[in-house]
Every structure is written in C-alpha cells, then in structure tokens.
C-alpha cells in the first residue's frame, strides 16, 4: 500500500460520521409554527384537566387554550346534561361561566344529599358524602426555604361526629425541623355528571381546612418506636424516636360545618359560618339550660365509647350577676356508669413498623345549645392522667384514668375506672366559660 493511499484511509477513518437523519438547527418547537386554527383544533381533543395544564407551557399556548370557542363547547357539553345555573353576567368568558355553573351545581347537589343528625346537629352521612364525591385529604408541608411538599391521604374512616385521616408513605416525609407550617386541605372534583357523580378527569378544588405553625406543637406521648406531638388544630405528627424524621401524620376532623368548608373554602381562606346572636329577654336563665352533648372516644379505626346527654342545664345561682362572677360554670350531667373498651390506646401502623400509644385516644365532643346550634366542638388526641379518688369516683382493685381537654370555650373531662379487662366511664364533667356564654347568647352573667 503506497503512502498516498494509506494517508487517504487514515483521513477517512478520522472523519466524523454523519447521521442519515437531519438534525434541525432551529431549537424552537415546530408545533408553534402551525396556524392558530390548527393548534386550537388539536386542543379540542384535550380534556378539561389537560387544557388547564396547557396554560402553563408558554404564553402562546396559554392564549390559545383559553380561546372562548374551546370553552363554549365544553360549557354546552357539561351544562346541558344538568340544570344549568343562570348567571347574571352573561358576558363572562365561557371558561369562567363553566367553572361557576359547575361549582354551583355541585354545591347544591352536595347540600341536598347531606342530612343533619337532629341530636348532634352535624352531618349524619359523612362517610357516604366523602365516598360519593371522591373527596381526598392532602397534607402540605411548607419548608423553611419556601418550597412545599404535599401528600394525599392513605387511610380515612368516619365515625359519628368525626373522620380520621392518616398519611403514611414509602416516600420520605420531610424532617420536622425543616418545616415551618403544616396545612390540611380537602380536594373535591369540580364537575358532576347528570347522575350527580364526579366526571372522570375533572379538575379538583383545593379547600383549606386548617393551617398550623410548627413552633406551636405540644408533646403528647411516645412508645419504643415513635414520639407523638400535636399541633394547635389537633394534627398528630409522629416522629421516629431519637430523630426529627416523620413516621406518619393523622388527624381527627370534626364534622361540624365540614361539608361547607370543603365546598366553600378555597386554597387560601377557610370558610366560617358566622354565629348570629338570638336575644331572649323573657327567660332570665337563657343560656344556662337546654344543652345537648355527644361524646365519643375512638382510635384510628374503632369506637371505644359513645354517649349522648340531653336536658343539661346550669343553676343561675352559680353565676350571680355583676359581682362574684365565676370564670366557669358547670353543666349538670346525669350520673353515669357506662362500659368502655379497656384498650385505651391508639394503635398505629406504617409500611414497616407498628405499635400503640398507650393511654391515648381521640376525643370527640359536640355541645349543642338550646337553639340546636353547635356551640362547641372538639376532635383531637388526648392522653389520660392518673386521677386521685374523690367523692364522685368509686374504685376497688383497678385504677382511675382521666381524659381532660380545655380551651377558651370550656373544659371537659371523663373519669374512667379500669379494672382488669373491664372499664367504665364513671364521671363526666363539662365546664363552660362565662365570657363565652355571654358572647354567644348576648347575655350578661
């Protein structure tokens, strides 16, 4: 092989290999070069959830995906199958009209299907509402660097006055030391079919239920695997022992106004039903009688104790006017000796471990006034304390446990006698703050 041929082969082998496929030099999307009419035609095949996501791609896609013709087709499709709401301003874009009409239809359907318990004044069929409207609960951790991490509930169970929600995941929860706030949201579909069921692929409304600062937590209890702390709203955060790593999160949500909070709240504001004072100048003891109370003790999955009290009152002599006003008044509670499960503990389970928080339960209290309006609601974890014997408690060979909770409205306590495999609630005590009674009824005790 002569030198000229050898140099030619060497140059040929070192030359870059060119691909048969031509690589475009223009890095811009060729789809955007199509006429707007064709792009809108393609967008017509997207569902509403996808159409909303298209608005975040670029400014052109945002403009085209909000074309009124696209939303007019969907407005006629989804509102023609149900009774559409006539908006006063028909000049609104069809996108706005669609969401307003569908939300109003959904809210009216949900309120019509929910029934109130005449005794507790809260929704009686909450489990059916959560199931039929496919409600999800989401916990959101806002980190100190302003980023957010969200998780959807892995378990929920409804009781007579509250619903327990738990979050456990194989994904790592953030360290509690890196979290600034914890928020609880409900996610409910916005659009319903003609049969009143959520439409597949419907966008979901995000409703804020509560939000807490992490620096306001309170220690609760611990076992060999975890230690539990409670946030002001009642959210229980379980940390692995010896660390700030979160094992699981759970909360017991009271049913009072829960349906309205899910429907009428938004991502930033919690719905509140304002209380209207009903004055009464005839009955001088107005605000001191006619109470009803429902008390429920439960774990994450089972009810331990449930009792209802009616005709509760307070002697007016306990709250003399003008002078010597006491801070709290005590409602009379009929004597009780009701059986309760002796397993006064919250059993927990994650993907890898399980255990129980001894002498800790979820306490649910619903106090209804004489106007059948919920005056005080409690739904949160509480830990028992050793109770010394007094005149109202009898105990032989067992031991006495007291579950107590208090806030600005009042105080409630349950005294339980545990004797081997048997346990009985022996005493219930309910105190109400006088200032709160005056604000609620417009009185002056």
ZATOR-248120 format. One record per residue (C-alpha): residue number from 1; residue in one letter; x negated, y negated, z. Coordinates in steps of 0.5 Angstrom, whole numbers, always signed. Layout:
<zakes>
@rokol=NUM, fidren=A, px=X, py=Y, pz=Z
...
</zakes>
This chain:
<zakes>
@rokol=1, fidren=X, px=+0, py=+0, pz=+0
@rokol=2, fidren=X, px=-3, py=-6, pz=-2
@rokol=3, fidren=X, px=-4, py=-13, pz=+2
@rokol=4, fidren=X, px=+2, py=-16, pz=-1
@rokol=5, fidren=X, px=+7, py=-11, pz=+0
@rokol=6, fidren=X, px=+5, py=-10, pz=+7
@rokol=7, fidren=X, px=+6, py=-17, pz=+8
@rokol=8, fidren=X, px=+13, py=-18, pz=+5
@rokol=9, fidren=X, px=+15, py=-12, pz=+9
@rokol=10, fidren=X, px=+13, py=-15, pz=+15
@rokol=11, fidren=X, px=+16, py=-21, pz=+14
@rokol=12, fidren=X, px=+23, py=-18, pz=+12
@rokol=13, fidren=X, px=+23, py=-14, pz=+19
@rokol=14, fidren=X, px=+22, py=-20, pz=+23
@rokol=15, fidren=X, px=+27, py=-24, pz=+19
@rokol=16, fidren=X, px=+34, py=-25, pz=+24
@rokol=17, fidren=X, px=+39, py=-20, pz=+22
@rokol=18, fidren=X, px=+45, py=-24, pz=+19
@rokol=19, fidren=X, px=+52, py=-21, pz=+21
@rokol=20, fidren=X, px=+57, py=-20, pz=+16
@rokol=21, fidren=X, px=+62, py=-24, pz=+20
@rokol=22, fidren=X, px=+62, py=-31, pz=+19
@rokol=23, fidren=X, px=+62, py=-35, pz=+26
@rokol=24, fidren=X, px=+66, py=-41, pz=+26
@rokol=25, fidren=X, px=+62, py=-48, pz=+27
@rokol=26, fidren=X, px=+68, py=-51, pz=+30
@rokol=27, fidren=X, px=+69, py=-49, pz=+37
@rokol=28, fidren=X, px=+76, py=-52, pz=+37
@rokol=29, fidren=X, px=+82, py=-48, pz=+37
@rokol=30, fidren=X, px=+85, py=-47, pz=+30
@rokol=31, fidren=X, px=+92, py=-46, pz=+33
@rokol=32, fidren=X, px=+92, py=-53, pz=+35
@rokol=33, fidren=X, px=+91, py=-55, pz=+27
@rokol=34, fidren=X, px=+97, py=-52, pz=+26
@rokol=35, fidren=X, px=+103, py=-56, pz=+24
@rokol=36, fidren=X, px=+107, py=-58, pz=+31
@rokol=37, fidren=X, px=+113, py=-55, pz=+28
@rokol=38, fidren=X, px=+110, py=-48, pz=+27
@rokol=39, fidren=X, px=+107, py=-49, pz=+34
@rokol=40, fidren=X, px=+114, py=-50, pz=+37
@rokol=41, fidren=X, px=+117, py=-44, pz=+33
@rokol=42, fidren=X, px=+111, py=-40, pz=+37
@rokol=43, fidren=X, px=+113, py=-43, pz=+43
@rokol=44, fidren=X, px=+120, py=-41, pz=+42
@rokol=45, fidren=X, px=+119, py=-33, pz=+44
@rokol=46, fidren=X, px=+116, py=-35, pz=+51
@rokol=47, fidren=X, px=+120, py=-34, pz=+57
@rokol=48, fidren=X, px=+121, py=-40, pz=+62
@rokol=49, fidren=X, px=+115, py=-38, pz=+66
@rokol=50, fidren=X, px=+110, py=-38, pz=+61
@rokol=51, fidren=X, px=+113, py=-44, pz=+58
@rokol=52, fidren=X, px=+112, py=-48, pz=+64
@rokol=53, fidren=X, px=+104, py=-45, pz=+64
@rokol=54, fidren=X, px=+103, py=-47, pz=+57
@rokol=55, fidren=X, px=+104, py=-54, pz=+60
@rokol=56, fidren=X, px=+97, py=-54, pz=+64
@rokol=57, fidren=X, px=+93, py=-51, pz=+58
@rokol=58, fidren=X, px=+92, py=-58, pz=+54
@rokol=59, fidren=X, px=+95, py=-65, pz=+53
@rokol=60, fidren=X, px=+98, py=-63, pz=+46
@rokol=61, fidren=X, px=+101, py=-56, pz=+49
@rokol=62, fidren=X, px=+104, py=-60, pz=+55
@rokol=63, fidren=X, px=+107, py=-65, pz=+50
@rokol=64, fidren=X, px=+110, py=-59, pz=+45
@rokol=65, fidren=X, px=+112, py=-54, pz=+51
@rokol=66, fidren=X, px=+116, py=-60, pz=+53
@rokol=67, fidren=X, px=+120, py=-61, pz=+47
@rokol=68, fidren=X, px=+127, py=-62, pz=+48
@rokol=69, fidren=X, px=+129, py=-57, pz=+43
@rokol=70, fidren=X, px=+126, py=-52, pz=+46
@rokol=71, fidren=X, px=+129, py=-53, pz=+53
@rokol=72, fidren=X, px=+136, py=-54, pz=+50
@rokol=73, fidren=X, px=+136, py=-47, pz=+47
@rokol=74, fidren=X, px=+135, py=-45, pz=+54
@rokol=75, fidren=X, px=+140, py=-49, pz=+57
@rokol=76, fidren=X, px=+145, py=-47, pz=+53
@rokol=77, fidren=X, px=+143, py=-39, pz=+54
@rokol=78, fidren=X, px=+143, py=-39, pz=+61
@rokol=79, fidren=X, px=+148, py=-44, pz=+63
@rokol=80, fidren=X, px=+154, py=-41, pz=+58
@rokol=81, fidren=X, px=+154, py=-35, pz=+62
@rokol=82, fidren=X, px=+156, py=-38, pz=+68
@rokol=83, fidren=X, px=+160, py=-44, pz=+70
@rokol=84, fidren=X, px=+155, py=-50, pz=+69
@rokol=85, fidren=X, px=+155, py=-56, pz=+73
@rokol=86, fidren=X, px=+157, py=-63, pz=+70
@rokol=87, fidren=X, px=+151, py=-68, pz=+72
@rokol=88, fidren=X, px=+153, py=-75, pz=+72
@rokol=89, fidren=X, px=+147, py=-77, pz=+68
@rokol=90, fidren=X, px=+147, py=-73, pz=+61
@rokol=91, fidren=X, px=+141, py=-77, pz=+58
@rokol=92, fidren=X, px=+137, py=-73, pz=+62
@rokol=93, fidren=X, px=+132, py=-68, pz=+58
@rokol=94, fidren=X, px=+134, py=-61, pz=+58
@rokol=95, fidren=X, px=+129, py=-59, pz=+62
@rokol=96, fidren=X, px=+131, py=-63, pz=+68
@rokol=97, fidren=X, px=+138, py=-61, pz=+67
@rokol=98, fidren=X, px=+137, py=-54, pz=+66
@rokol=99, fidren=X, px=+133, py=-53, pz=+73
@rokol=100, fidren=X, px=+138, py=-58, pz=+76
@rokol=101, fidren=X, px=+144, py=-54, pz=+74
@rokol=102, fidren=X, px=+141, py=-47, pz=+75
@rokol=103, fidren=X, px=+139, py=-49, pz=+82
@rokol=104, fidren=X, px=+146, py=-52, pz=+84
@rokol=105, fidren=X, px=+149, py=-45, pz=+81
@rokol=106, fidren=X, px=+144, py=-41, pz=+85
@rokol=107, fidren=X, px=+145, py=-45, pz=+92
@rokol=108, fidren=X, px=+153, py=-45, pz=+91
@rokol=109, fidren=X, px=+153, py=-37, pz=+90
@rokol=110, fidren=X, px=+148, py=-36, pz=+96
@rokol=111, fidren=X, px=+152, py=-40, pz=+101
@rokol=112, fidren=X, px=+158, py=-37, pz=+98
@rokol=113, fidren=X, px=+156, py=-30, pz=+99
@rokol=114, fidren=X, px=+153, py=-31, pz=+106
@rokol=115, fidren=X, px=+157, py=-30, pz=+112
@rokol=116, fidren=X, px=+156, py=-33, pz=+119
@rokol=117, fidren=X, px=+157, py=-29, pz=+126
@rokol=118, fidren=X, px=+162, py=-32, pz=+130
@rokol=119, fidren=X, px=+159, py=-31, pz=+136
@rokol=120, fidren=X, px=+152, py=-33, pz=+135
@rokol=121, fidren=X, px=+153, py=-38, pz=+129
@rokol=122, fidren=X, px=+148, py=-35, pz=+125
@rokol=123, fidren=X, px=+148, py=-31, pz=+118
@rokol=124, fidren=X, px=+150, py=-24, pz=+120
@rokol=125, fidren=X, px=+148, py=-21, pz=+113
@rokol=126, fidren=X, px=+141, py=-24, pz=+112
@rokol=127, fidren=X, px=+138, py=-17, pz=+110
@rokol=128, fidren=X, px=+143, py=-17, pz=+104
@rokol=129, fidren=X, px=+141, py=-24, pz=+102
@rokol=130, fidren=X, px=+134, py=-23, pz=+102
@rokol=131, fidren=X, px=+134, py=-17, pz=+98
@rokol=132, fidren=X, px=+140, py=-19, pz=+93
@rokol=133, fidren=X, px=+136, py=-26, pz=+92
@rokol=134, fidren=X, px=+129, py=-23, pz=+92
@rokol=135, fidren=X, px=+126, py=-27, pz=+97
@rokol=136, fidren=X, px=+119, py=-27, pz=+98
@rokol=137, fidren=X, px=+115, py=-30, pz=+104
@rokol=138, fidren=X, px=+108, py=-33, pz=+103
@rokol=139, fidren=X, px=+103, py=-35, pz=+108
@rokol=140, fidren=X, px=+98, py=-40, pz=+106
@rokol=141, fidren=X, px=+91, py=-42, pz=+109
@rokol=142, fidren=X, px=+88, py=-49, pz=+108
@rokol=143, fidren=X, px=+81, py=-48, pz=+108
@rokol=144, fidren=X, px=+77, py=-54, pz=+111
@rokol=145, fidren=X, px=+74, py=-55, pz=+104
@rokol=146, fidren=X, px=+81, py=-57, pz=+102
@rokol=147, fidren=X, px=+82, py=-50, pz=+98
@rokol=148, fidren=X, px=+88, py=-46, pz=+99
@rokol=149, fidren=X, px=+88, py=-38, pz=+100
@rokol=150, fidren=X, px=+95, py=-35, pz=+99
@rokol=151, fidren=X, px=+98, py=-28, pz=+101
@rokol=152, fidren=X, px=+105, py=-25, pz=+99
@rokol=153, fidren=X, px=+109, py=-21, pz=+105
@rokol=154, fidren=X, px=+107, py=-14, pz=+105
@rokol=155, fidren=X, px=+113, py=-12, pz=+110
@rokol=156, fidren=X, px=+119, py=-15, pz=+113
@rokol=157, fidren=X, px=+125, py=-13, pz=+117
@rokol=158, fidren=X, px=+131, py=-16, pz=+119
@rokol=159, fidren=X, px=+134, py=-16, pz=+126
@rokol=160, fidren=X, px=+141, py=-19, pz=+129
@rokol=161, fidren=X, px=+138, py=-26, pz=+129
@rokol=162, fidren=X, px=+131, py=-26, pz=+126
@rokol=163, fidren=X, px=+127, py=-23, pz=+121
@rokol=164, fidren=X, px=+120, py=-20, pz=+122
@rokol=165, fidren=X, px=+115, py=-21, pz=+116
@rokol=166, fidren=X, px=+108, py=-18, pz=+116
@rokol=167, fidren=X, px=+102, py=-19, pz=+112
@rokol=168, fidren=X, px=+96, py=-14, pz=+111
@rokol=169, fidren=X, px=+92, py=-13, pz=+105
@rokol=170, fidren=X, px=+86, py=-10, pz=+103
@rokol=171, fidren=X, px=+83, py=-16, pz=+100
@rokol=172, fidren=X, px=+79, py=-20, pz=+106
@rokol=173, fidren=X, px=+83, py=-26, pz=+110
@rokol=174, fidren=X, px=+79, py=-32, pz=+111
@rokol=175, fidren=X, px=+76, py=-33, pz=+117
@rokol=176, fidren=X, px=+80, py=-37, pz=+122
@rokol=177, fidren=X, px=+74, py=-41, pz=+124
@rokol=178, fidren=X, px=+74, py=-44, pz=+117
@rokol=179, fidren=X, px=+82, py=-45, pz=+116
@rokol=180, fidren=X, px=+85, py=-52, pz=+118
@rokol=181, fidren=X, px=+92, py=-51, pz=+117
@rokol=182, fidren=X, px=+97, py=-45, pz=+116
@rokol=183, fidren=X, px=+103, py=-46, pz=+112
@rokol=184, fidren=X, px=+109, py=-41, pz=+112
@rokol=185, fidren=X, px=+113, py=-41, pz=+105
@rokol=186, fidren=X, px=+119, py=-38, pz=+102
@rokol=187, fidren=X, px=+119, py=-36, pz=+95
@rokol=188, fidren=X, px=+126, py=-35, pz=+91
@rokol=189, fidren=X, px=+128, py=-35, pz=+84
@rokol=190, fidren=X, px=+131, py=-41, pz=+81
@rokol=191, fidren=X, px=+135, py=-38, pz=+76
@rokol=192, fidren=X, px=+141, py=-33, pz=+76
@rokol=193, fidren=X, px=+145, py=-28, pz=+71
@rokol=194, fidren=X, px=+152, py=-28, pz=+70
@rokol=195, fidren=X, px=+152, py=-23, pz=+75
@rokol=196, fidren=X, px=+149, py=-27, pz=+80
@rokol=197, fidren=X, px=+143, py=-23, pz=+80
@rokol=198, fidren=X, px=+136, py=-27, pz=+79
@rokol=199, fidren=X, px=+133, py=-27, pz=+72
@rokol=200, fidren=X, px=+127, py=-23, pz=+71
@rokol=201, fidren=X, px=+121, py=-28, pz=+69
@rokol=202, fidren=X, px=+125, py=-33, pz=+73
@rokol=203, fidren=X, px=+121, py=-39, pz=+76
@rokol=204, fidren=X, px=+121, py=-39, pz=+83
@rokol=205, fidren=X, px=+122, py=-45, pz=+88
@rokol=206, fidren=X, px=+117, py=-46, pz=+94
@rokol=207, fidren=X, px=+120, py=-48, pz=+100
@rokol=208, fidren=X, px=+116, py=-50, pz=+106
@rokol=209, fidren=X, px=+119, py=-47, pz=+113
@rokol=210, fidren=X, px=+113, py=-49, pz=+118
@rokol=211, fidren=X, px=+106, py=-51, pz=+118
@rokol=212, fidren=X, px=+101, py=-51, pz=+124
@rokol=213, fidren=X, px=+94, py=-53, pz=+125
@rokol=214, fidren=X, px=+89, py=-48, pz=+127
@rokol=215, fidren=X, px=+86, py=-52, pz=+133
@rokol=216, fidren=X, px=+93, py=-52, pz=+137
@rokol=217, fidren=X, px=+93, py=-44, pz=+138
@rokol=218, fidren=X, px=+94, py=-40, pz=+144
@rokol=219, fidren=X, px=+91, py=-34, pz=+146
@rokol=220, fidren=X, px=+97, py=-28, pz=+147
@rokol=221, fidren=X, px=+94, py=-21, pz=+149
@rokol=222, fidren=X, px=+89, py=-16, pz=+146
@rokol=223, fidren=X, px=+87, py=-9, pz=+145
@rokol=224, fidren=X, px=+81, py=-5, pz=+144
@rokol=225, fidren=X, px=+81, py=-7, pz=+136
@rokol=226, fidren=X, px=+84, py=-14, pz=+136
@rokol=227, fidren=X, px=+86, py=-20, pz=+140
@rokol=228, fidren=X, px=+92, py=-24, pz=+138
@rokol=229, fidren=X, px=+93, py=-31, pz=+138
@rokol=230, fidren=X, px=+100, py=-35, pz=+137
@rokol=231, fidren=X, px=+101, py=-42, pz=+133
@rokol=232, fidren=X, px=+106, py=-47, pz=+135
@rokol=233, fidren=X, px=+111, py=-45, pz=+131
@rokol=234, fidren=X, px=+110, py=-37, pz=+133
@rokol=235, fidren=X, px=+106, py=-35, pz=+128
@rokol=236, fidren=X, px=+102, py=-29, pz=+131
@rokol=237, fidren=X, px=+95, py=-28, pz=+128
@rokol=238, fidren=X, px=+91, py=-22, pz=+130
@rokol=239, fidren=X, px=+83, py=-23, pz=+130
@rokol=240, fidren=X, px=+78, py=-17, pz=+130
@rokol=241, fidren=X, px=+75, py=-16, pz=+137
@rokol=242, fidren=X, px=+69, py=-20, pz=+137
@rokol=243, fidren=X, px=+70, py=-24, pz=+131
@rokol=244, fidren=X, px=+74, py=-29, pz=+127
@rokol=245, fidren=X, px=+76, py=-24, pz=+122
@rokol=246, fidren=X, px=+83, py=-24, pz=+121
@rokol=247, fidren=X, px=+86, py=-17, pz=+121
@rokol=248, fidren=X, px=+94, py=-19, pz=+120
@rokol=249, fidren=X, px=+99, py=-24, pz=+121
@rokol=250, fidren=X, px=+106, py=-23, pz=+123
@rokol=251, fidren=X, px=+112, py=-28, pz=+125
@rokol=252, fidren=X, px=+119, py=-27, pz=+127
@rokol=253, fidren=X, px=+123, py=-32, pz=+123
@rokol=254, fidren=X, px=+130, py=-34, pz=+127
@rokol=255, fidren=X, px=+136, py=-34, pz=+122
@rokol=256, fidren=X, px=+139, py=-41, pz=+124
@rokol=257, fidren=X, px=+139, py=-45, pz=+118
@rokol=258, fidren=X, px=+134, py=-40, pz=+115
@rokol=259, fidren=X, px=+138, py=-40, pz=+108
@rokol=260, fidren=X, px=+139, py=-47, pz=+108
@rokol=261, fidren=X, px=+132, py=-48, pz=+109
@rokol=262, fidren=X, px=+130, py=-43, pz=+103
@rokol=263, fidren=X, px=+135, py=-46, pz=+99
@rokol=264, fidren=X, px=+134, py=-54, pz=+100
@rokol=265, fidren=X, px=+127, py=-55, pz=+102
@rokol=266, fidren=X, px=+121, py=-56, pz=+98
@rokol=267, fidren=X, px=+114, py=-55, pz=+98
@rokol=268, fidren=X, px=+112, py=-61, pz=+102
@rokol=269, fidren=X, px=+119, py=-62, pz=+106
@rokol=270, fidren=X, px=+122, py=-58, pz=+111
@rokol=271, fidren=X, px=+130, py=-58, pz=+111
@rokol=272, fidren=X, px=+133, py=-60, pz=+117
@rokol=273, fidren=X, px=+141, py=-60, pz=+119
@rokol=274, fidren=X, px=+142, py=-67, pz=+123
@rokol=275, fidren=X, px=+146, py=-66, pz=+129
@rokol=276, fidren=X, px=+152, py=-70, pz=+130
@rokol=277, fidren=X, px=+154, py=-72, pz=+137
@rokol=278, fidren=X, px=+161, py=-71, pz=+139
@rokol=279, fidren=X, px=+163, py=-75, pz=+144
@rokol=280, fidren=X, px=+168, py=-73, pz=+149
@rokol=281, fidren=X, px=+171, py=-78, pz=+155
@rokol=282, fidren=X, px=+176, py=-73, pz=+157
@rokol=283, fidren=X, px=+172, py=-68, pz=+160
@rokol=284, fidren=X, px=+167, py=-70, pz=+165
@rokol=285, fidren=X, px=+163, py=-64, pz=+165
@rokol=286, fidren=X, px=+163, py=-64, pz=+158
@rokol=287, fidren=X, px=+156, py=-61, pz=+156
@rokol=288, fidren=X, px=+156, py=-57, pz=+162
@rokol=289, fidren=X, px=+160, py=-51, pz=+160
@rokol=290, fidren=X, px=+163, py=-47, pz=+154
@rokol=291, fidren=X, px=+156, py=-44, pz=+152
@rokol=292, fidren=X, px=+155, py=-37, pz=+149
@rokol=293, fidren=X, px=+148, py=-34, pz=+149
@rokol=294, fidren=X, px=+145, py=-28, pz=+145
@rokol=295, fidren=X, px=+138, py=-25, pz=+147
@rokol=296, fidren=X, px=+134, py=-20, pz=+143
@rokol=297, fidren=X, px=+128, py=-16, pz=+145
@rokol=298, fidren=X, px=+124, py=-13, pz=+139
@rokol=299, fidren=X, px=+118, py=-10, pz=+136
@rokol=300, fidren=X, px=+116, py=-11, pz=+129
@rokol=301, fidren=X, px=+120, py=-5, pz=+127
@rokol=302, fidren=X, px=+125, py=-3, pz=+132
@rokol=303, fidren=X, px=+130, py=-7, pz=+137
@rokol=304, fidren=X, px=+129, py=-6, pz=+145
@rokol=305, fidren=X, px=+134, py=-10, pz=+148
@rokol=306, fidren=X, px=+140, py=-14, pz=+145
@rokol=307, fidren=X, px=+146, py=-17, pz=+150
@rokol=308, fidren=X, px=+151, py=-23, pz=+149
@rokol=309, fidren=X, px=+153, py=-27, pz=+154
@rokol=310, fidren=X, px=+160, py=-32, pz=+154
@rokol=311, fidren=X, px=+163, py=-37, pz=+158
@rokol=312, fidren=X, px=+157, py=-39, pz=+161
@rokol=313, fidren=X, px=+157, py=-46, pz=+165
@rokol=314, fidren=X, px=+153, py=-50, pz=+170
@rokol=315, fidren=X, px=+156, py=-53, pz=+176
@rokol=316, fidren=X, px=+157, py=-61, pz=+175
@rokol=317, fidren=X, px=+154, py=-62, pz=+183
@rokol=318, fidren=X, px=+147, py=-59, pz=+180
@rokol=319, fidren=X, px=+147, py=-66, pz=+176
@rokol=320, fidren=X, px=+149, py=-72, pz=+180
@rokol=321, fidren=X, px=+150, py=-78, pz=+176
@rokol=322, fidren=X, px=+145, py=-84, pz=+177
@rokol=323, fidren=X, px=+141, py=-81, pz=+183
@rokol=324, fidren=X, px=+137, py=-75, pz=+184
@rokol=325, fidren=X, px=+138, py=-72, pz=+177
@rokol=326, fidren=X, px=+134, py=-66, pz=+177
@rokol=327, fidren=X, px=+130, py=-64, pz=+171
@rokol=328, fidren=X, px=+133, py=-58, pz=+169
@rokol=329, fidren=X, px=+140, py=-55, pz=+170
@rokol=330, fidren=X, px=+141, py=-47, pz=+171
@rokol=331, fidren=X, px=+147, py=-44, pz=+167
@rokol=332, fidren=X, px=+150, py=-38, pz=+170
@rokol=333, fidren=X, px=+149, py=-31, pz=+168
@rokol=334, fidren=X, px=+153, py=-26, pz=+170
@rokol=335, fidren=X, px=+150, py=-20, pz=+174
@rokol=336, fidren=X, px=+147, py=-15, pz=+169
@rokol=337, fidren=X, px=+143, py=-8, pz=+169
@rokol=338, fidren=X, px=+142, py=-6, pz=+162
@rokol=339, fidren=X, px=+138, py=-1, pz=+160
@rokol=340, fidren=X, px=+132, py=-3, pz=+155
@rokol=341, fidren=X, px=+127, py=+1, pz=+152
@rokol=342, fidren=X, px=+121, py=+3, pz=+156
@rokol=343, fidren=X, px=+116, py=+2, pz=+150
@rokol=344, fidren=X, px=+115, py=-6, pz=+152
@rokol=345, fidren=X, px=+109, py=-7, pz=+146
@rokol=346, fidren=X, px=+108, py=-9, pz=+139
@rokol=347, fidren=X, px=+106, py=-3, pz=+135
@rokol=348, fidren=X, px=+101, py=-5, pz=+129
@rokol=349, fidren=X, px=+98, py=-2, pz=+123
@rokol=350, fidren=X, px=+94, py=-4, pz=+118
@rokol=351, fidren=X, px=+91, py=-1, pz=+112
@rokol=352, fidren=X, px=+85, py=+2, pz=+116
@rokol=353, fidren=X, px=+87, py=+2, pz=+123
@rokol=354, fidren=X, px=+93, py=+2, pz=+128
@rokol=355, fidren=X, px=+94, py=+0, pz=+135
@rokol=356, fidren=X, px=+99, py=-3, pz=+140
@rokol=357, fidren=X, px=+99, py=-10, pz=+144
@rokol=358, fidren=X, px=+102, py=-8, pz=+151
@rokol=359, fidren=X, px=+107, py=-11, pz=+155
@rokol=360, fidren=X, px=+108, py=-16, pz=+149
@rokol=361, fidren=X, px=+115, py=-16, pz=+145
@rokol=362, fidren=X, px=+118, py=-21, pz=+140
@rokol=363, fidren=X, px=+123, py=-25, pz=+144
@rokol=364, fidren=X, px=+130, py=-28, pz=+140
@rokol=365, fidren=X, px=+134, py=-33, pz=+144
@rokol=366, fidren=X, px=+140, py=-36, pz=+141
@rokol=367, fidren=X, px=+144, py=-41, pz=+145
@rokol=368, fidren=X, px=+151, py=-44, pz=+142
@rokol=369, fidren=X, px=+155, py=-50, pz=+145
@rokol=370, fidren=X, px=+162, py=-51, pz=+146
@rokol=371, fidren=X, px=+163, py=-53, pz=+139
@rokol=372, fidren=X, px=+160, py=-47, pz=+136
@rokol=373, fidren=X, px=+153, py=-50, pz=+134
@rokol=374, fidren=X, px=+147, py=-47, pz=+135
@rokol=375, fidren=X, px=+143, py=-52, pz=+141
@rokol=376, fidren=X, px=+137, py=-48, pz=+142
@rokol=377, fidren=X, px=+134, py=-42, pz=+138
@rokol=378, fidren=X, px=+127, py=-38, pz=+140
@rokol=379, fidren=X, px=+124, py=-33, pz=+136
@rokol=380, fidren=X, px=+117, py=-31, pz=+138
@rokol=381, fidren=X, px=+112, py=-27, pz=+141
@rokol=382, fidren=X, px=+111, py=-27, pz=+149
@rokol=383, fidren=X, px=+107, py=-23, pz=+154
@rokol=384, fidren=X, px=+110, py=-21, pz=+160
@rokol=385, fidren=X, px=+107, py=-23, pz=+167
@rokol=386, fidren=X, px=+108, py=-19, pz=+174
@rokol=387, fidren=X, px=+114, py=-21, pz=+178
@rokol=388, fidren=X, px=+114, py=-22, pz=+185
@rokol=389, fidren=X, px=+120, py=-19, pz=+188
@rokol=390, fidren=X, px=+125, py=-24, pz=+190
@rokol=391, fidren=X, px=+133, py=-24, pz=+193
@rokol=392, fidren=X, px=+135, py=-22, pz=+186
@rokol=393, fidren=X, px=+131, py=-16, pz=+184
@rokol=394, fidren=X, px=+131, py=-9, pz=+186
@rokol=395, fidren=X, px=+125, py=-4, pz=+185
@rokol=396, fidren=X, px=+124, py=+2, pz=+188
@rokol=397, fidren=X, px=+118, py=+6, pz=+185
@rokol=398, fidren=X, px=+117, py=+2, pz=+179
@rokol=399, fidren=X, px=+114, py=-5, pz=+177
@rokol=400, fidren=X, px=+117, py=-11, pz=+175
@rokol=401, fidren=X, px=+115, py=-15, pz=+169
@rokol=402, fidren=X, px=+118, py=-22, pz=+167
@rokol=403, fidren=X, px=+118, py=-25, pz=+160
@rokol=404, fidren=X, px=+119, py=-32, pz=+160
@rokol=405, fidren=X, px=+118, py=-38, pz=+155
@rokol=406, fidren=X, px=+119, py=-45, pz=+156
@rokol=407, fidren=X, px=+119, py=-51, pz=+151
@rokol=408, fidren=X, px=+122, py=-58, pz=+151
@rokol=409, fidren=X, px=+129, py=-56, pz=+151
@rokol=410, fidren=X, px=+129, py=-51, pz=+157
@rokol=411, fidren=X, px=+127, py=-44, pz=+160
@rokol=412, fidren=X, px=+129, py=-37, pz=+159
@rokol=413, fidren=X, px=+126, py=-31, pz=+163
@rokol=414, fidren=X, px=+128, py=-24, pz=+163
@rokol=415, fidren=X, px=+126, py=-19, pz=+169
@rokol=416, fidren=X, px=+125, py=-12, pz=+167
@rokol=417, fidren=X, px=+125, py=-6, pz=+172
@rokol=418, fidren=X, px=+120, py=-1, pz=+169
@rokol=419, fidren=X, px=+121, py=+6, pz=+173
@rokol=420, fidren=X, px=+117, py=+12, pz=+169
@rokol=421, fidren=X, px=+121, py=+13, pz=+163
@rokol=422, fidren=X, px=+127, py=+8, pz=+165
@rokol=423, fidren=X, px=+127, py=+1, pz=+164
@rokol=424, fidren=X, px=+133, py=-4, pz=+166
@rokol=425, fidren=X, px=+134, py=-11, pz=+165
@rokol=426, fidren=X, px=+136, py=-14, pz=+172
@rokol=427, fidren=X, px=+136, py=-21, pz=+171
@rokol=428, fidren=X, px=+137, py=-27, pz=+166
@rokol=429, fidren=X, px=+135, py=-34, pz=+168
@rokol=430, fidren=X, px=+137, py=-40, pz=+163
@rokol=431, fidren=X, px=+135, py=-47, pz=+165
@rokol=432, fidren=X, px=+137, py=-53, pz=+160
@rokol=433, fidren=X, px=+133, py=-60, pz=+160
@rokol=434, fidren=X, px=+138, py=-65, pz=+163
@rokol=435, fidren=X, px=+135, py=-70, pz=+158
@rokol=436, fidren=X, px=+136, py=-66, pz=+152
@rokol=437, fidren=X, px=+143, py=-64, pz=+154
@rokol=438, fidren=X, px=+145, py=-72, pz=+155
@rokol=439, fidren=X, px=+142, py=-73, pz=+148
@rokol=440, fidren=X, px=+146, py=-67, pz=+145
@rokol=441, fidren=X, px=+152, py=-69, pz=+148
@rokol=442, fidren=X, px=+152, py=-76, pz=+148
@rokol=443, fidren=X, px=+153, py=-76, pz=+156
@rokol=444, fidren=X, px=+149, py=-79, pz=+162
@rokol=445, fidren=X, px=+148, py=-74, pz=+167
</zakes>
